[in-house]
Amino acid sequence: MDAVAQHLEAGYPNEACGALIGRAGDGTQPHQALEFRPMRNAVTDRPWDRYVLDPLEQLQVQKDAEARGLEIIGFVHSHPDHPPRPSQFDTERAWPFYSYVVAAVAQGKMAEVRAWRLDEGTKTFREEPLTID
């Protein structure tokens, strides 16, 4: 979480983002994130309230993870001076398998972090437990 906080705070006042690398849960166990990979926010017109991952960078992160027997299990992004809940923009671009960690960054400091997963049937996010070891 230190690496997450450092990256998201450095991106303030814009949204910052990255990927969670680890092992996927099996239905009875949650995803297990082993590392955070900072990525650039590819949005240029509204980076203060939108983020989009660069597809080529995402592909490279996935290849690097797979080479080590891991995979992308989720994504992290910040909400500068806003609550850590997925926005409509986030919901429209989400995929069901992944965990989405959203962090409120208030005045440049990470304040609150919550995890979410998209329900494929309802197309809404449900909060999921976030445990930090």
N, C-alpha and C positions, 0 to 999 in steps of 0.2 A: 504494500500500500504506500510505502514511502516513494517508490518510483512513480506510482500513479499520481500522488499528490504533487510531486515535483513537476511532472509534465503538465498536469491540468492547471496548476497555478502559474506556470510559465506562459501558458496560452492565454491567460486572462488579459483583456476583457472579452476575448473571443472564445468560442467553444474549442476545446482540444479533444483529441480522441486517440484511441489505440486498441490493440487486440489483446485478449486473454488467451494464453497458450496453455494447454494442459491435456487432461484426459476427460472424455465425455462420461457423464453418468449413465447408468444402465436402467434407469426407471426407478430403482430402489435407492440408488445413491445419486447425490447431486454431482454436477460437473465439479472437477477439481482443477483450479487454476494454479499453475506452477510458475508462470512468469507473465509479465506485462511487456508488451512491445509497443512503444510509442509510435504513432503514425501521424502523418500530416492531415490537416483538415483541407480537403480539396475545394471547399466552397470559397468563392472570391467575392460574391456580391453581398452576402449577409452572414459573414462568419461569426458574428456576435450571437446569433440565435439559430444557426444551422450547422450541421456537419455532414460531410460525405467523405467516405474513404476513397482514396485513389485505387481503382481496380487493379492496376499493375502492381502497386505496392502491396495490396492485399494478397494477390496471387503469390508474390515473393515471400511474404510472411507465412502463408500456408505451406509453400514448398519447403521452407526452412524448418517449419514445425514437423512436417511429415518425414523429413530426412532424419529426424531424431525420434520418430515413433510417437509424435504428439500431433495435436491439431488445434485449430482455432476453436475455442469453445464459447467465446463471447466477445463482446466489445464494451469499451468504456468510453464515456464522453462526459463533458462538463456542461452544466447549465450556469453560466455566469449570472450571479445575483438573482437566481430563480430556484424554485424547489426542485429536488431530485426525482421528478416524476417524468415519464416519457411524454413528449409533446405529440400533437397530431402529426407533425412532420416525421417524428421518430417512428410513430406507429405505422405510418404509410410505407415506410422503407424497411421495416423489420422482417426477419425470418423466424419461424417458430422454434427451431432447434437451439438457437443461441441464447445465452444469458446476456442481458444488457444491464451494465452497471452505470448508473447515472449519479454524478456527484454535483452537489450544489457548491459552487465556488463563490463565496461572498467576499466582496472587496479584495479579491486576490488570494484568499485562503480557503482551502477545502474545508467545508463546514459539516456536510452530511452526505452519506453515501447509502444508496439503496440499490437492490438488484431486482430485475424484472425478466419475465419470459412471456413471449407473445403466445396467446392461445389461438391456435389456427382456426378453430371453429367459430369463435366469436370475434376474432380480429381485434382483441383488446389485450392489454398487458395485465398480468397478474404478478404481484410481488412474490419473490422467492427469498428464502433465507440466504443471508450473506454472512459466512463465518470466516473470520480471519485468524489464522494460526500464527 
